[in-house]
Amino acid sequence: MPEAAGWQAELEELKVVSARIGGDPLLTQGAGGNTSLKTGGTLWIKASGTWLAHALARDIMVPVEMAPLIAAVEAIDPAAEQAHQFTITTLNSSGLRPSIETTVHALLPQRVVLHVHCVDTIAHAVRADCAERIGPRLAGLNWAYVPYARPGLPLALAISEHRGQQPDVLILGNHGLVVAADTVAGAEALLEDVKVRLRAEPRGAPAPDVGRLAQLAAVTDYRLPSSEAAHTAATDPISLKLAGKSSLYPDHVIFLGTGSVTARDGEDVAAVVARLGTSPISILFPGTGILMRRDATPGADAMARCLADVLARIPGNAPVRVLTPEEHLQLTDWDAEKYRQDLARKAAAKKIA
C-alpha cells in the first residue's frame, strides 16, 4: 500500500470532489452515484445508501479488499453481489456496507472512479440510438457504451467485456455515466469534459399552479415536492407524455416506484388512490404540477426532480427505451436495494424525530 500520508491525502481530496458532485442535482441525486479510490489492494468506495453530498460531514467511505472481489466477479460467483463480505472490517469505522456498484469500480484499472447519474447523460442513455448519437460528441476520448444491465454483478460483467479497451468513459444505457483516471483531479476534469460534450438544452415549461396543488393536497397524505423544478414533469406536455411510457432508469424504480402515476381528467388525490388501490409515492397532475406522498423520503424528492430534469432534455420524438417488466422485478426484489431503501427510511424517520 502507498505511503499512508499519500493515499490519505488523496482520499480527502476525493471526499472534497465527492461533496461537490453530490451538491449538483444535475450530476447526482440523493443516495445515487458513487466514487472510489484504489490504494494498493484496497478499494475505498462510498457506502451504500449514503449521499455524496455528505462526504465532508460524515464517514461514508468503506474499505474493500479488491483481489477476492474481482476473483468472485470473474468466477460469476453470487458472492460478488454481496460486496460487504469483502469489507476490511478493521478499517471500516462506520460499519456501513460498500456501494451496490463496488464490483464496477473494482474492475476498472484506473485508480479513481466517479459514477454519476448526470441528467444530460441519462437523456441520451435512455434512447435506443444512444451509441450512434453520442459518438461524434465523444470523439477523441477512450469511451464505450454499455447496454442496460442491472446494477451490481450483471453490470460489472457487461463492463468487463470492454476490459481490453480499458475505457476512461463509460456510458451506461438507461443508467448514467462513469469516468475513470489515475488522479482525483484528472477524473474530475474528465467528468466536466464529458458533461459539457453531452449537454442537452432543457425545454421551457409552464409554471406550476401551486394554489391548485395546495387545494388538492389539503386533508390528504400528500404535499408539495421539495423542489419546484420537479413540477415540470407534469406541466410540460412532452415531458408528461414521456413520463407515461414507464421507468427510464433504476433509481426511479427504487425511490418512486414503477413508472409514473398521472391523474386523469377530474381526478383528485382520493380518486387516484381509489383507482389504484394504493397510495403512490408521487402523482402527476397534468398542467398543474406534482404532489409527493407525505412520508416520501428525501431521496424520493430528489428523484422527482431528476425525472423532471431528464424528461425536459429528451425530444418528444426520441426513440426512448424504457425498463422492461423483468428489469423492474430484478430491481424491486433485490436485497441490496432493499438495504438501501431501509437506510433511506431510517434516515428520514430520524430527521422527523
Disulfide bonds with the S-S distance in Angstrom:
none
